[in-house]
Amino acid sequence: MIFQLIGFCGQENYALLDNTVYENLTFFAQIKGISKSLMHIEVYKVMNQLKLIPFKNTLVSNLQGGWKRKLNIGIALLNNPKLIIMDEPTSG
């Protein structure tokens, strides 16, 4: 499946604003086909890499712009893709 090979981080924030950081990562992990048995491990690995663990239960709408950008990068990094496509991944 192509979603397992490629990560994408677009210019716009595409995380679900009414969900928490953890809920967003698990949602996109499901889309990428990560099995339920590995999902929790993969999500925590990405949150740890990007220092998002303190924001685990924070609604995305309450995050500052840079943290929203980190979440989008985290979504791209899920499942350790072979190729990551980034369109202006930095904020500001």
C-alpha positions in Angstrom: 0.0 0.0 0.0 1.4 3.4 -1.0 0.5 5.0 2.4 2.9 2.7 4.1 5.8 3.9 1.9 5.3 7.6 1.7 4.9 10.3 4.3 3.4 13.7 3.3 3.6 17.0 5.2 1.7 19.7 3.3 2.0 23.4 3.7 -1.5 23.6 5.4 -2.3 22.1 8.7 -4.6 19.1 8.1 -4.9 17.7 11.6 -8.4 17.5 12.9 -8.8 20.6 15.1 -11.5 19.1 17.4 -9.4 16.1 18.3 -6.4 15.7 20.6 -2.8 15.2 19.4 -3.1 11.5 20.3 -6.4 11.0 18.6 -5.0 12.6 15.4 -2.0 10.4 15.4 -4.0 7.2 15.9 -6.5 8.3 13.2 -3.8 8.8 10.6 -2.0 5.6 11.8 -5.2 3.7 10.9 -5.3 5.3 7.5 -1.7 4.3 7.0 -2.6 0.7 7.8 -0.7 0.4 11.0 -2.0 -2.6 12.9 -3.9 -2.0 16.2 -1.3 -4.1 18.1 1.5 -1.7 16.9 -0.4 1.5 16.8 0.1 2.6 20.4 3.9 1.9 20.1 4.2 3.8 16.8 2.2 6.8 18.0 4.3 7.1 21.2 7.5 6.8 19.2 6.5 9.7 17.0 5.3 11.8 20.0 8.5 11.2 21.8 10.7 12.1 18.8 8.9 15.4 18.4 8.5 16.2 22.1 4.7 16.0 21.7 4.0 13.8 24.8 3.1 16.7 27.1 0.5 17.7 24.5 -1.0 14.2 24.1 -4.5 15.2 25.5 -4.5 18.8 24.1 -7.0 19.7 21.4 -5.2 20.6 18.2 -7.2 23.8 18.1 -5.4 24.9 21.3 -1.9 24.3 20.0 0.3 27.1 18.9 1.3 27.2 15.2 4.7 25.5 15.6 3.2 22.6 17.6 0.5 22.1 14.9 3.4 22.0 12.4 5.2 19.4 14.5 2.0 17.3 14.6 1.8 17.4 10.8 5.4 16.3 10.6 4.6 13.5 13.1 1.7 12.3 10.9 4.2 12.2 8.0 6.6 10.2 10.1 4.1 7.5 11.2 5.1 4.0 10.1 8.7 5.1 9.2 8.1 5.8 5.5 10.8 5.3 2.9 10.0 8.7 1.3 8.8 11.9 3.0 7.5 14.8 0.9 7.4 18.1 2.7 6.0 21.4 1.4 7.4 24.2 3.6 7.6 22.2 6.8 8.9 25.1 8.9 6.7 27.7 10.5 7.4 31.4 10.2 
